[in-house]
Amino acid sequence: LAAEWYDNSAGATDETSLANLLRNREVDFGLRPQMVRRVIGITVKRDISPLLNANYTMLGSKLRDAANNSATSVLHQLTLIYSVSDESDFLLSLLYSNGTGLSQADLPQSEFGHLPASVSLRWRFYF
């Protein structure tokens, strides 16, 4: 079990400043890890068997909306890794977010609410 608190002093505290950050070059090039001011992260890892590992991560953030109410968005990720051999494994990842989605102008209204649910499968081998 691990918990982390991310603080971005230049991050957004409300929906308006979040939309303005989209014009920031650091965000465009992926150099800013999150757009909001504060994000909390919790991770739980577990070895289910010698060949199967599980990892659950939750990231959460809060913003003020136009009515000055607090709105929360959360990102959930579940990852399963199965060891196929000494040099290869399969990874299955499920990603789900909730929170306020995009506005009618296609601008994000929360850190994670606009992200689509996704499933990833990866085969990794190395030598």
N, C-alpha and C positions, 0 to 999 in steps of 0.2 A: 504494500500500500504506500502510495506517495501522493503528496499534495504540494502544489506550487501556486504562487501568486505572481502574476506578471503585471508589471506596472510600466506603462508607456506614457511618459510625461507629456508627449506631444499628441497623445491620442484624443479621440472624440469623447465628449461627455453627453452629447445630445444628437438627435437625428440630423439636424441641420449641419453641424460640424462634421458628422460622418460623411454626408454627401459632398462636402467641400474637400475632404481628404482624397476623394477619387482623382482629383487633379494634381495630386502630389506625385512627383517622379519616383520617390522611394516606394510608394505603393505600386505604381506601374511596373517597376522592375523587380518586385517581390523582396525588396530589402527591408521592409517594415513587416514584422511577423503578425501583428494584429493592428486593427485600425482604432479600436476603442481604447480608453484610458486604462482600464483594469480588466483582467481575465483571471479566473481561478481555474485550476486544473487538478483533477483527481485521477489517479491511475491505480488499477488493481491488476496484478499479474499472478498467474497460477500455473503450475505444472500439473496438468490433468493426468498425464502418464509420462513415462520417459520419452515418448515420441511426440506427444501433443502438448503444446503450450497455449494458454489463452491470455489475452490482454484486453482490458476494458479501460477506455479513457473518456472522461467527460470534461468538456471545457464550457464555462459559463461566463456571461457578461451582462451588464446592465447599462441601459441608456435612458435618458429622459426623452419622452416624445413631445409633440407640439403642445400638448395640454399640460406639460410638466409632470406627467405621471411616469413612474419607473416601469420600463419594459425590459424583460429578461429574454435572452436567447441562449440556447444550449446546444452543444454539438456532442453527439455520442458516437464512439467508434468501438466496435468489437472486432478483435483480430484473433484468428486461430492459425497456428503454425504447426504443420505436421512434418516431421523429419522422415524423408523417404529413404535416405542412405547417409553415409558419412559426408557426402559432398552435395546433397540436394535436399530441398524442402518445398512444400506447398504452403502458400499463405492465402487465407480467405479473410477478407476484410469487409465489414458492413458499416456504412456511415449513414447517420440519420441526424437531422437537425430540426429544431423547432424554435419558433420566435416569429417576429413580424417579418414578412417577406419583402419583396420589392414594391415600391410605390408605383402609381400609375405612370410616372415619368421614368420608370425602370431604375430608380435609385435605391440602394439598400437602406433599410430602416432599422437594421440590427446587424450585429457582427456575423451571426451564423444563420439567421432565419431564411435567407434567400438561397442557401446551398441545397442542391437536390440530394435526395437519398441515392446512395450508390452501393454497388457490390463490386469488389475487385478480387480476382483470382490471379495469383502469380506463382510461377514455378521458377525457383532459383537454384542454380547449380554453380559450383566453384571448384577450383583445384588448387 
